Amino acid sequence: MSEGLMKMWIAFGAIAFMFFSVFFIYVSRFKLKRRFLKGLTATFAYLFMVIAGLIIMLVVFSGPVQK
């Protein structure tokens, strides 16, 4: 697998983390009643968002791929 293709799959993984983050925030704010579970799911959501941001930043700033 080429380096460019590998970077593409890593970026897709980061995008999936962003979708998980949106889902967990939605569940935390609108579906859960218990305060502990709301805090736990919100923590997971923000953790996923930070990890996704770091991964995207690494992919973008690693530069173009040589042919």
C-alpha positions in Angstrom: 0.0 0.0 0.0 1.4 3.4 -1.0 2.1 6.2 1.5 -0.6 8.4 0.0 -3.2 5.6 0.3 -2.2 4.9 3.9 -2.6 8.6 4.7 -6.0 8.6 3.1 -7.2 5.7 5.3 -5.8 7.3 8.4 -7.7 10.5 7.6 -10.9 8.4 7.1 -10.3 7.0 10.6 -10.1 10.5 12.0 -13.3 11.4 10.2 -15.0 8.4 11.8 -13.8 9.6 15.2 -15.5 12.9 14.5 -18.8 11.1 13.7 -18.5 9.1 16.9 -17.9 12.4 18.7 -21.1 14.0 17.3 -23.1 10.9 18.2 -21.8 10.8 21.8 -22.5 14.5 22.3 -26.0 14.0 21.0 -26.6 11.1 23.3 -25.1 13.0 26.2 -27.1 16.1 25.8 -30.5 14.8 24.7 -31.0 11.2 25.6 -29.3 10.5 29.0 -30.8 11.6 32.3 -28.2 10.5 34.8 -25.5 13.1 35.4 -22.7 10.5 35.7 -23.5 8.9 32.3 -23.9 12.4 30.7 -20.4 13.4 31.9 -18.9 10.1 30.8 -20.2 10.1 27.3 -19.3 13.8 26.9 -15.8 13.0 28.0 -15.5 10.3 25.4 -16.9 12.6 22.8 -14.4 15.3 23.5 -11.6 12.8 23.7 -12.6 11.4 20.2 -12.7 15.0 18.9 -9.2 15.9 20.2 -7.7 12.7 18.9 -9.3 13.2 15.5 -8.0 16.8 15.3 -4.5 15.6 16.2 -4.6 12.9 13.5 -5.8 15.3 10.8 -3.2 17.9 11.8 -0.5 15.2 11.5 -1.8 14.1 8.1 -2.0 17.6 6.7 1.3 18.9 8.0 3.2 15.8 7.0 3.3 17.2 3.5 2.7 15.9 0.0 3.6 12.4 -0.9 6.4 11.8 -3.4 5.5 9.7 -6.5 
